[in-house]
Amino acid sequence: MTIVKRFIAGAVCPRCGEMDTLKMYRDDAREHRECVRCDFADSMALDGSDQPAGEIETRVNRGGKVELEPAQPLNFVPNPGSDKG
């Protein structure tokens, strides 16, 4: 039996965030998704019975701390030509 793999139009990979890189195919018991860019892969039973073993690693939940620069406050000065104020 030949397995036909099809791209999913408009789908975004949950790991790398790239659009139009996911392909899917089915075998006798499972439906599979794969990313051609980052080698992400997952599958689920066709009856939807099993759940993932844990959270998959994505670009959002990867380890590491993001350093932010201190924010500068904005001072709003009234317009000198206005009547209000």
N, C-alpha and C positions, 0 to 999 in steps of 0.2 A: 504494500500500500504506500503510495506517494503522499507525503505530507506537504500541503500547500501553505506557505507562510504569506500573510498579507499585512501590509502596512496599515496602521490605524490613522486615518487623516485627522489632523488637528490635535492629536494626543500629545501630551507633554510627559516626558520621562520623569518619574518621581525622584530619581537620584541626581541626574545631571541637569534637568530643567530644559533640555532641548526639545523643540517641537518637531514633529514628524519623523522621529527616529524609532518609534515603537512598532514592532511587528507582532502578530499573534498567530497562533495555530492551535489546533485541537488534535488530541489523540483519542483513544477509546474512552478514557475516564477523566481527563483533565483538559483545561484550557490554559495555554501558556502565553506569557508576554515576554518579549526580549527587546532590549535597546541595542541598536547597532553602533552607537557612539561610545557608551560606557560599560557595556557588558552586563547591565542590570537584567535580572531575570526573576520572574515569579510565576506561580501557577496556582490554580484553584480547581477543586473538584467541580464537575459540571452540575452536580446537585447543590453546590454551595455549602456543603457540610463542614469542611474544615476551615479553621481560622489561621492566619499567619502565626508563626511561633513567637514573634516579637516585632518590635518596631524596626523597619528597614532603615538603613543608613541613607540619609538624603543630604542635599547641599545645605539644608537648614539646620539639621540636628547634629552635624559633625562636631567633634570636639574642638576646643580652642576658644579663647576669649577675644572678643572684638574690643579694641581700644577706641574710645571716642574722645574727640577733642572737646575741651570745655566750651560751652555755649556762651556767646556774647549777648548780653541783654540789649533789647531794642528800646530806644527812647523816642517816643512820639512827641513832636513839638507842634503846637497849633500853628496853622497857617496864619501869618501876620496880616494878610489881606482879608481874612474872613470876619464877619460880624459876630459869629458865635464864639463863645469862649470865655 
